[in-house]
Amino acid sequence: MKKHVVLLFAFLLSFGLIFGMNPAPVQAKTTFVTIGTGGITGVYYPTGGAIAKMVNKKRKEYGIRATVESTGGSVFNVNAIMAGDLEFGVVQSDRQYQAIHGLAEWEEKGVQEDLRAVFSIHPESVTLVASVDSGIKDIKDLKGKRVNIGNPGSGQRQNSIDALEAVGLNYENDLQAEGVKAAEAPGLLQDGRLDAFFYTVGHPSGAFKEATAGATKVRFVPIGGPGIDALIKAKPYYAKSIIPIELYPGAENDGDVDTFGVKATFVTSAKVPDEVVYALTKEVFDNFEEFKKLHPAYQVLTKEGMLDGLSAPIHEGAMKYYKEAGLKK
Ligand code: GLU
């Protein structure tokens, strides 16, 4: 008899019928969102993790559960978001620009109308590293060498092609261009199976720590000169940048390395509900100091700067937050 009473009580409790109220304030449902990032030795992967961490803390309040996926990079992320396979992604600012204008990889597919910007994040440098034995000291020295320019789907692939073209090198004819993922390149360089590789990434990154920490001596190769200056002038999304050499004590360089770069940005689709984008944006910006501590590449971030470098329209949910916070009118 007693057992039956307990069972009835449990039954009623589970429907929230006892005392005419819910036993606990439970969200009606959980919304699962996935953030597309890059290789695990890049900065996108921990960035997706940092953003997910901020919003997941308030899981009970928002009913949102964010998870992170390692992917092939920027171009893959844009396409997966547009296909509805991912809700969010980290994407290079140049790739965001190209997707919203129907350029580069999107020339045939056309303008990606549903692409929406949320905020920008850390700066990324087009980074070239080579083994000392290869003798490569200038980007022009890549002629005839085995060079990883980036996997299809990555952001860096087009940056490598642009940089090579700017100094008069055709990646198909003038060098042995490889298209492996960034996570594999440091190992291949250390094994002597690559002479050099490009990676557009924030610093410090696991990939360059790995590339500079092995038995094969390597150096960062500066990317500059009149051709590169003209490239930066011609493309609205490129700007000069510097790789602080103190971040990589194993590299055979004497000083900081000059190159050019872009910004990492956080994007979504117009189809993702406003309240979801609002919640993610709010948690990152309301807890900004805490967010900044999650990766050394975020040191330079400011709230205002995180609204620069966006070329797609800002998602309505993010805009709602920026207006409330006085960051946008
Ligand atoms: N910039 C690279 C890309 O778009 C990814 C860099 C990273 O994972 O940090 O593919």
Boltz pocket constraint, residues with backbone or C-beta under 6 A from the ligand:
constraints:
  - pocket:
      binder: B
      contacts: [[A, 37], [A, 38], [A, 39], [A, 41], [A, 42], [A, 43], [A, 44], [A, 45], [A, 72], [A, 73], [A, 74], [A, 75], [A, 90], [A, 91], [A, 92], [A, 124], [A, 153], [A, 154], [A, 155], [A, 156], [A, 200], [A, 201], [A, 202]]
      max_distance: 6.0
